[in-house]
Amino acid sequence: MPPRKEAEKFAVVGTKDCWHPYGLQGLNPDKFVKVVSRILTGKFELLELKWEKEIGLGHVENLGDTAIG
């Protein structure tokens, strides 16, 4: 294949501002502190996990209504 006449143009990569909790585990300590401090200040977001939505107060209240014995 002949080389391209023009250089390929790609979009600029932005800052990662939405983090999965498991993605934080692989960071080195300095990067972890920076990311978590930005999450706590509201500059970055932390993804909600599916299991967090399933476990709610409605499930706890339903357990209290069941009769034992």
C-alpha positions as CSV (number, residue, x, y, z in Angstrom):
1,M,0.0,0.0,0.0
2,P,1.4,3.5,-0.8
3,P,1.9,5.9,2.1
4,R,-0.8,8.5,2.7
5,K,-0.2,11.9,1.2
6,E,-1.7,13.7,4.2
7,A,-1.2,12.9,7.9
8,E,-4.2,11.4,9.6
9,K,-6.1,13.8,11.9
10,F,-7.5,12.5,15.1
11,A,-9.8,14.2,17.7
12,V,-8.1,15.6,20.8
13,V,-8.3,13.2,23.8
14,G,-10.2,14.9,26.6
15,T,-9.7,14.5,30.4
16,K,-11.2,11.5,31.9
17,D,-13.8,12.9,34.3
18,C,-16.0,9.9,35.0
19,W,-14.4,7.0,37.0
20,H,-15.5,3.5,37.7
21,P,-14.6,2.4,41.3
22,Y,-12.5,-0.6,40.0
23,G,-10.5,1.8,37.8
24,L,-9.3,3.6,40.9
25,Q,-7.7,0.4,42.2
26,G,-5.0,0.4,39.6
27,L,-3.8,3.9,40.1
28,N,-0.5,4.8,41.8
29,P,-1.0,6.5,45.2
30,D,-0.3,10.1,43.9
31,K,-2.8,9.8,41.0
32,F,-5.3,8.1,43.3
33,V,-5.2,11.0,45.8
34,K,-5.7,13.6,43.0
35,V,-8.6,11.7,41.4
36,V,-10.4,11.1,44.7
37,S,-10.0,14.7,45.8
38,R,-11.5,15.8,42.5
39,I,-14.4,13.4,43.0
40,L,-15.1,14.7,46.5
41,T,-15.0,18.3,45.3
42,G,-17.4,17.5,42.4
43,K,-15.1,18.0,39.5
44,F,-15.1,14.3,38.6
45,E,-17.9,11.8,38.8
46,L,-18.0,8.3,40.2
47,L,-20.1,5.8,38.2
48,E,-22.9,4.2,40.1
49,L,-22.9,0.5,40.2
50,K,-25.9,-1.6,39.3
51,W,-25.9,-3.4,42.6
52,E,-26.1,-0.1,44.5
53,K,-29.4,0.7,42.9
54,E,-30.8,-2.8,43.7
55,I,-30.0,-2.5,47.4
56,G,-32.3,0.1,48.8
57,L,-34.5,0.9,51.7
58,G,-37.5,-0.7,50.0
59,H,-35.8,-4.1,50.4
60,V,-35.0,-3.5,54.0
61,E,-38.6,-2.4,54.8
62,N,-40.0,-5.4,53.1
63,L,-37.9,-7.7,55.3
64,G,-39.4,-6.1,58.4
65,D,-42.9,-6.9,57.2
66,T,-42.4,-10.7,57.1
67,A,-43.7,-12.7,60.0
68,I,-41.2,-15.1,61.7
69,G,-42.4,-18.5,62.9
